[in-house]
Amino acid sequence: MFGLLRLPILLVIAFIVGVFFERSNQREACEVIGHWRDGLCVTDGRNE
């Protein structure tokens, strides 16, 4: 019974960790083309 409860809890934890990991990657990629403000990547409109 505990195994059935543990699986969804571990899946939710893995999902949340993945979201934070991707946001970190996006922030690092944004530093190349613009700056990070209020959770969004803001660029000056030029394509590099």
Backbone hydrogen bonds, N-H to C=O, Kabsch-Sander energy under -0.5 kcal/mol:
donor,donor_aa,acceptor,acceptor_aa,energy
5,L,1,M,-1.1
6,R,2,F,-2.3
7,L,3,G,-1.7
9,I,5,L,-1.2
10,L,6,R,-2.6
11,L,7,L,-2.3
12,V,8,P,-2.2
13,I,9,I,-2.1
14,A,10,L,-2.4
15,F,11,L,-2.2
16,I,12,V,-2.4
17,V,13,I,-2.3
18,G,14,A,-2.1
19,V,15,F,-2.2
20,F,16,I,-2.1
21,F,17,V,-2.2
22,E,18,G,-2.4
23,R,19,V,-2.3
24,S,20,F,-1.9
25,N,21,F,-2.0
26,Q,22,E,-2.5
27,R,23,R,-2.2
28,E,24,S,-2.1
29,A,25,N,-2.2
30,C,26,Q,-2.1
31,E,27,R,-1.2
32,V,29,A,-1.0
33,I,29,A,-0.7
33,I,30,C,-0.6
34,G,30,C,-2.5
35,H,42,V,-2.5
37,R,35,H,-0.5
37,R,40,L,-3.0
40,L,37,R,-1.7
42,V,35,H,-3.1
42,V,40,L,-0.6
43,T,41,C,-0.5
44,D,33,I,-0.6
48,E,46,R,-0.6
